């Protein structure tokens, strides 16, 4: 079994608690679905948010959808002037049989613009 890192991001319309939680839960669910994972496959998840998001911890959304015993951490992205605003990102470390070339990275809503090369 290999350890792989899976990237993902989602943009929210506004820094509102419900939007951050809903969008992050959607992102987490889509990463899990596209990569055929269960929470037992997940080693840890690092969430970041752009500095304009501070209404809630994105990791709370993962806790609410069943990541009760997975180590989660939140951090703030660098405040780069030309960066896409209101973005929650994740990097999940997982155990999987998938080769690196078959890992599905997930970019939703406006965040697709971040990685047009790998967005599904």
C-alpha positions in Angstrom: 0.0 0.0 0.0 1.4 3.4 -1.0 1.0 6.7 0.7 -0.2 9.4 -1.6 -1.0 13.1 -1.2 -4.3 14.4 -2.7 -4.8 18.1 -3.4 -8.1 19.9 -3.6 -9.6 23.4 -3.3 -12.9 25.1 -3.3 -13.9 28.8 -3.5 -16.7 30.2 -1.4 -18.8 33.2 -2.4 -18.5 34.9 1.0 -16.7 34.3 4.3 -19.8 33.0 6.1 -19.6 30.1 8.5 -22.3 28.0 6.7 -20.7 28.5 3.3 -17.3 27.5 4.6 -18.6 24.4 6.2 -20.8 23.4 3.3 -18.1 24.0 0.6 -15.4 22.2 2.6 -17.7 19.2 3.2 -18.5 19.1 -0.5 -14.7 19.2 -1.2 -13.9 16.4 1.3 -16.8 14.2 0.0 -15.7 14.6 -3.6 -12.0 13.8 -2.8 -13.2 10.6 -1.1 -15.6 9.6 -3.8 -13.3 10.2 -6.8 -10.5 8.3 -5.1 -12.7 5.5 -3.7 -11.5 6.1 -0.1 -12.9 5.5 3.3 -11.9 7.4 6.4 -9.7 4.4 7.4 -7.6 5.2 4.3 -6.9 8.7 5.4 -3.7 9.4 7.4 -4.1 13.1 7.9 -5.5 16.2 6.2 -4.1 19.7 6.2 -6.6 22.5 5.4 -5.6 26.0 4.5 -7.7 29.1 3.9 -6.9 32.3 2.3 -6.6 35.2 4.9 -10.0 36.5 3.9 -11.6 33.4 5.5 -11.9 33.4 9.2 -15.5 32.6 10.0 -14.8 28.9 10.8 -12.2 26.3 10.8 -12.5 24.2 7.6 -11.5 21.1 9.5 -14.8 21.3 11.4 -16.6 20.3 8.2 -14.5 17.1 8.0 -15.3 16.3 11.6 -19.0 16.7 10.9 -18.8 14.2 8.0 -17.1 11.4 9.9 -13.4 12.3 10.2 -13.6 11.8 14.0 -10.3 10.1 14.5 -8.3 11.5 11.6 -5.6 14.1 12.5 -6.7 17.4 10.9 -4.9 20.8 10.9 -5.8 24.2 9.6 -3.5 27.0 8.5 -3.6 30.3 6.7 -2.3 30.6 3.1 0.2 33.3 2.3 -1.4 36.7 1.7 -0.4 37.1 -2.0 -2.0 40.2 -3.6 -3.0 38.5 -6.8 -4.2 35.2 -5.2 -7.7 33.9 -5.8 -9.8 35.1 -2.9 -12.0 33.0 -0.5 -10.3 29.6 -1.1 -10.2 26.6 1.1 -7.5 24.1 0.2 -6.7 20.6 1.4 -3.9 18.2 1.2 -4.9 14.7 2.3 -2.4 12.0 3.0 -3.9 8.6 2.2 -3.0 4.9 1.9 -4.1 3.6 -1.5 -3.2 1.1 -4.2 -3.6 3.7 -6.9 -0.5 4.8 -8.7 0.3 8.5 -8.5 -1.0 9.0 -12.1 -4.5 7.8 -11.1 -4.9 10.0 -8.0 -7.8 12.4 -8.6 -7.2 15.9 -7.4 -10.4 17.9 -6.9 -10.9 21.6 -7.6 -14.4 22.9 -7.3 -16.3 26.1 -8.1 -14.0 29.0 -8.9 -11.0 27.1 -7.5 -10.8 25.1 -10.8 -8.8 28.1 -12.1 -6.0 27.3 -9.7 -5.0 24.1 -11.5 -6.5 23.8 -14.9 -3.8 21.2 -15.7 -5.2 18.7 -13.1 -8.7 19.9 -12.2 -11.3 17.2 -13.0 
